[in-house]
């Protein structure tokens, strides 16, 4: 991983991480942060110790009490955490909020720095640019995106840019209007891609991290009724992948200079599956060899092998998540562990990733936590 904030791995860097891993018997601890819907089981963001040598999770605490912190992101400096509050009423307006926190590395607790309006209702995703100077959010309920400067002390500014998406899709029940679902900086940090489930578009914005500003640049259109939800880039910067919630597919793209060119689309479901399913999260392994996507309904993590030259995907199989509705999953930076958040069975399950095959090994660790939605780790 480069130290300039661009968060990119190449194969040599990945192997160096493995070589630097603790020797047998040694323990290396990280903090695991869990965003969730709040109710009688959960009052905010949970923190826990995560042992990178064994995959064990322990010492859970309430790190910050806050309403519906459903998506989290940690700054590249490891000092700040940003959460969207998926609400529809902020200070009397039909808007959600973004909250900035300072991480206490000793206790895991979070100190609130400030909050700002997301300018639209139901924010569901926050992304940071690769220098850590701006934050971007997607408002699912409002069908819009907004951007913010990250100030020198970690606080967020008021919204600098705001864009209301327009249109609808082929599925009248889910695509009656725009539903922006995620926004991520491109590997070159010149653009951001925003998946809109409601319009079957990936909208591309040019970004100015110094100003925290965005402007619309273009869009890529997916097959009708796809419902693009989340997006992940390959470490080589040449390929990107959209997980499409409504059709349970992944679409591979070639990325270049702020444009996405479709390569192919593959199903996340095994042959013969006839039940109801939607997809949720997508991640590329730090080595760049494998891609993973979560199925809600079939309740699994689908794995694919990535052709590093063409970007094409080959199915490797599906692994049950041992719970219901894997809303989100996280691969910690060394690439050894995949943690899956089973929202409707109140569990987080830890899988080890086989370093040679990329397959998920049988889960040995897990914890109970109310309605987990988003997982992040920090050393």
C-alpha positions in Angstrom: 0.0 0.0 0.0 1.5 3.3 -1.0 2.0 5.9 1.8 0.7 8.9 -0.3 -2.9 8.0 0.5 -3.7 6.4 -2.8 -4.5 3.0 -1.2 -3.2 0.8 -4.0 -1.4 -2.5 -3.9 0.7 -4.3 -6.5 1.7 -7.9 -6.2 5.2 -7.1 -4.8 3.7 -4.9 -2.1 1.2 -7.6 -1.2 3.9 -10.3 -0.9 5.9 -7.9 1.3 2.9 -7.6 3.6 2.7 -11.3 4.0 6.5 -11.5 4.6 6.1 -9.0 7.4 3.3 -10.9 9.1 4.0 -12.0 12.8 5.7 -15.2 13.4 3.8 -18.2 14.7 2.6 -17.6 18.3 2.7 -13.9 18.0 -0.4 -11.8 18.1 -1.2 -8.7 16.0 -4.2 -6.7 17.1 -6.5 -4.5 15.1 -9.6 -2.6 15.9 -12.8 -3.8 14.2 -15.6 -1.2 13.8 -19.1 -2.3 13.1 -21.8 0.0 11.7 -25.4 -1.0 12.2 -29.0 -0.1 12.3 -29.8 1.0 15.8 -32.6 -0.6 18.0 -32.9 -2.3 21.3 -30.0 -4.6 20.4 -27.6 -1.9 19.2 -27.1 1.8 20.0 -24.4 2.8 17.6 -21.0 1.9 16.4 -19.4 -1.2 18.0 -15.7 -1.7 18.4 -13.9 -4.9 19.1 -10.4 -6.4 19.2 -9.5 -8.4 16.1 -6.6 -10.7 16.3 -4.9 -10.8 12.9 -3.0 -14.0 13.8 -6.0 -16.1 14.8 -9.1 -14.3 13.4 -10.6 -14.1 16.9 -12.8 -11.2 17.9 -13.0 -10.1 21.6 -13.6 -7.2 24.0 -16.6 -5.6 22.3 -17.6 -2.2 23.4 -20.0 0.6 22.3 -17.6 3.0 20.7 -20.1 5.7 19.9 -23.8 6.1 20.4 -25.4 7.5 17.2 -28.5 6.7 15.1 -28.2 4.2 12.2 -24.5 4.4 11.4 -24.9 2.1 8.5 -21.8 2.7 6.6 -18.3 3.6 7.8 -15.0 4.5 6.3 -11.6 5.0 8.0 -9.1 7.7 7.0 -5.8 6.5 5.6 -4.0 8.1 8.6 -5.9 5.6 10.9 -6.9 8.5 13.2 -10.4 9.4 11.9 -13.5 7.5 11.2 -16.5 8.7 9.1 -20.0 7.4 9.4 -23.3 8.1 7.5 -26.4 8.3 9.7 -29.1 6.7 7.6 -31.9 8.9 8.8 -34.5 11.0 7.0 -34.8 13.9 9.5 -31.7 15.9 10.4 -32.2 19.2 12.3 -35.8 19.3 11.1 -35.1 18.7 7.4 -35.6 15.6 5.3 -31.9 14.9 5.2 -29.4 12.5 6.7 -26.0 13.3 8.2 -22.3 12.4 8.1 -20.4 12.2 11.4 -16.7 12.6 11.9 -14.9 10.8 14.7 -11.4 10.7 16.3 -10.3 7.1 17.0 -8.8 6.4 20.5 -6.2 3.8 19.5 -5.8 2.6 23.1 -9.5 2.0 24.0 -11.1 1.9 20.6 -13.7 4.5 21.6 -14.7 7.2 19.2 -14.8 10.9 20.0 -17.3 12.9 17.9 -15.7 15.8 16.0 -18.7 17.2 14.2 -21.7 16.4 12.0 -22.9 17.8 8.7 -26.1 17.4 6.6 -25.8 15.1 3.6 -28.4 17.3 1.8 -30.6 14.3 1.1 -32.5 11.6 2.9 -31.3 8.1 3.7 -27.5 8.3 3.2 -26.1 4.8 2.8 -22.5 5.1 1.8 -19.4 7.2 2.4 -16.2 7.1 0.4 -13.0 9.1 0.8 -10.7 10.3 -1.9 -7.2 8.6 -2.0 -5.4 11.5 -0.5 -7.9 11.7 2.4 -8.8 15.3 1.7 -12.5 14.9 0.8 -15.5 12.7 1.7 -18.3 11.8 -0.6 -21.7 10.3 0.2 -24.6 8.7 -1.6 -28.1 9.4 -0.5 -30.3 6.3 -1.3 -33.5 7.8 -0.2 -32.9 11.2 -1.8 -31.3 9.8 -5.0 -28.4 12.2 -4.7 -24.7 12.5 -4.0 -22.7 15.2 -2.1 -19.0 16.0 -1.3 -17.2 17.5 1.7 -13.8 18.8 2.5 -11.9 17.0 5.3 -10.4 19.7 7.5 -6.9 19.5 9.1 -8.4 18.4 12.4 -10.5 15.6 10.8 -13.8 17.4 10.9 -16.0 17.6 7.7 -17.0 20.9 6.1 -20.6 21.6 5.1 -21.4 20.1 1.7 -19.3 21.6 -1.1 -21.0 19.9 -4.0 -24.5 18.4 -4.4 -26.0 16.5 -7.4 -29.6 15.3 -7.7 -29.8 12.3 -9.9 -32.8 12.0 -12.3 -34.6 9.1 -14.0 -36.0 5.6 -13.3 -35.4 2.0 -14.3 -37.2 -1.1 -15.6 -38.2 -2.5 -12.2 -41.2 -0.5 -11.0 -41.0 -1.7 -7.4 -37.3 -0.8 -6.9 -36.5 1.7 -9.6 -39.3 4.2 -9.5 -36.8 7.0 -9.0 -33.1 7.5 -8.5 -31.4 5.6 -5.6 -27.7 6.5 -5.3 -26.1 3.6 -3.5 -22.4 4.2 -3.4 -19.6 6.5 -4.4 -15.9 5.6 -4.8 -12.7 7.4 -6.0 -11.0 6.0 -9.0 -7.5 4.6 -8.7 -6.0 7.7 -10.4 -7.9 9.9 -7.9 -9.2 12.2 -10.7 -12.8 10.9 -10.7 -15.4 9.2 -8.5 -18.0 6.6 -9.7 -21.5 6.6 -8.2 -23.7 3.6 -8.6 -27.4 4.5 -8.9 -29.6 1.4 -8.3 -32.7 3.3 -9.4 -31.5 4.5 -12.9 -29.2 1.6 -13.9 -26.3 4.1 -14.2 -22.8 4.5 -12.9 -22.4 8.2 -12.8 -18.9 9.5 -13.1 -17.8 12.7 -11.4 -14.5 14.7 -11.8 -13.2 15.5 -8.3 -11.0 18.2 -6.9 -9.7 16.9 -3.5 -8.2 20.2 -2.5 -11.5 21.9 -2.7 -13.6 18.9 -1.8 -15.6 19.5 -5.0 -17.1 17.4 -7.8 -18.6 18.0 -11.2 -20.5 15.6 -13.5 -18.2 14.0 -16.1 -20.2 11.2 -17.7 -22.0 7.9 -17.1 -22.0 4.2 -17.9 -25.3 2.5 -18.5 -26.0 -1.1 -17.4 -28.6 -3.6 -18.6 -32.2 -2.6 -17.7 -33.2 -3.7 -14.2 -29.6 -4.4 -13.1 -29.6 -2.1 -10.1 -25.9 -1.3 -9.7 -25.2 -1.0 -5.9 -21.5 -1.1 -5.0 -18.2 -0.8 -7.0 -14.7 -2.1 -6.5 -11.5 -1.4 -8.4 -8.7 -3.8 -9.2 -5.3 -2.9 -7.6 -3.8 -2.4 -11.1 -6.1 0.5 -11.7 -7.3 -0.9 -15.1 -10.4 -2.7 -14.1 -13.5 -2.0 -12.0 -16.5 -4.2 -11.0 -20.1 -3.3 -10.2 -22.3 -5.6 -8.1 -25.8 -5.4 -9.4 -28.4 -5.9 -6.7 -31.6 -6.6 -8.6 -30.2 -9.1 -11.2 -27.6 -10.7 -8.9 -24.8 -10.1 -11.3 -21.3 -8.6 -11.4 -20.3 -6.4 -14.4 -16.6 -6.1 -15.2 -15.3 -2.8 -16.8 -12.2 -1.5 -18.3 -11.4 1.8 -16.7 -9.4 4.6 -18.4 -9.3 8.4 -18.0 -12.7 8.7 -16.4 -14.5 6.2 -18.6 -15.9 2.7 -18.0 -16.1 0.2 -20.9 -18.1 -2.9 -20.2 -16.2 -6.2 -20.5 -18.8 -8.8 -19.5 -21.4 -9.7 -16.9 -21.6 -12.8 -14.8 -24.1 -14.2 -12.3 -23.4 -14.5 -8.6 -25.7 -17.4 -8.1 -25.1 -21.2 -8.6 -26.8 -22.9 -11.4 -30.3 -24.1 -10.5 -30.9 -21.6 -7.7 -34.6 -20.6 -7.9 -35.2 -18.5 -4.8 -35.3 -14.8 -4.3 -31.9 -13.1 -4.0 -30.3 -9.6 -4.1 -26.6 -8.8 -4.0 -25.0 -6.3 -1.6 -21.2 -6.0 -1.3 -18.2 -6.5 -3.6 -14.5 -6.6 -2.9 -11.3 -7.4 -4.9 -8.6 -9.2 -2.9 -5.5 -7.1 -2.2 -3.5 -9.5 -4.4 -5.7 -8.7 -7.4 -6.3 -12.4 -8.0 -9.8 -12.9 -6.7 -13.1 -11.0 -6.4 -15.9 -11.7 -3.9 -19.6 -10.6 -3.8 -22.3 -11.2 -1.3 -25.7 -12.8 -1.9 -28.7 -12.0 0.3 -31.3 -14.8 0.0 -28.9 -17.5 -1.1 -26.8 -16.1 1.8 -23.3 -16.7 0.5 -20.1 -15.1 -0.6 -19.6 -15.8 -4.4 -15.9 -16.0 -5.4 -14.4 -15.4 -8.8 -10.9 -15.7 -10.3 -9.7 -12.5 -12.1 -7.7 -12.6 -15.3 -5.1 -9.9 -14.7 -4.7 -9.2 -18.4 -8.4 -9.0 -19.5 -10.2 -8.3 -16.3 -12.6 -11.1 -17.0 -14.1 -13.2 -14.2 -14.3 -17.0 -13.8 -16.6 -18.5 -11.1 -15.0 -20.4 -8.3 -18.1 -21.2 -6.2 -20.2 -19.9 -3.3 -19.6 -20.2 0.4 -22.5 -20.0 2.9 -22.0 -17.1 5.4 -23.6 -19.2 8.2 -26.2 -16.5 8.7 -29.0 -14.5 7.0 -28.6 -11.5 4.7 -24.8 -10.8 4.4 -25.2 -7.1 3.9 -21.5 -6.2 3.9 -18.2 -8.0 4.2 -14.7 -6.7 4.7 -11.3 -8.1 3.6 -8.6 -6.8 6.0 -5.5 -5.3 4.3 -3.2 -8.3 4.6 -5.8 -10.4 2.6 -5.9 -13.3 5.1 -9.3 -12.7 6.6 -12.8 -12.0 5.3 -15.4 -10.9 7.8 -19.0 -11.1 6.8 -21.9 -9.2 8.5 -25.1 -11.2 8.6 -27.6 -8.4 9.1 -30.8 -10.5 9.8 -29.1 -13.1 12.1 -27.2 -10.6 14.2 -23.8 -12.1 13.5 -20.3 -11.3 12.2 -18.5 -14.4 10.9 -14.7 -14.7 10.2 -13.4 -16.7 7.2 -9.8 -17.4 6.4 -8.9 -16.9 2.7 -6.7 -19.7 1.3 -3.6 -17.9 0.1 -3.1 -20.2 -2.9 -6.7 -20.8 -4.2 -8.6 -17.8 -2.9 -11.3 -20.1 -1.5 -12.9 -19.3 1.8 -12.0 -21.8 4.5 -14.6 -23.0 7.0 -15.4 -20.3 9.5 -14.0 -20.8 13.0 -14.7 -17.4 14.6 -17.8 -15.3 15.0 -19.6 -12.9 17.3 -23.2 -11.8 18.0 -24.0 -8.1 17.3 -27.3 -6.5 16.5 -28.1 -5.9 12.8 -24.5 -5.4 11.6 -24.3 -3.6 8.3 -20.7 -2.4 7.7 -17.3 -3.6 8.9 -13.9 -1.9 8.9 -10.5 -2.6 10.5 -7.7 -0.3 11.6 -4.3 -1.3 13.0 
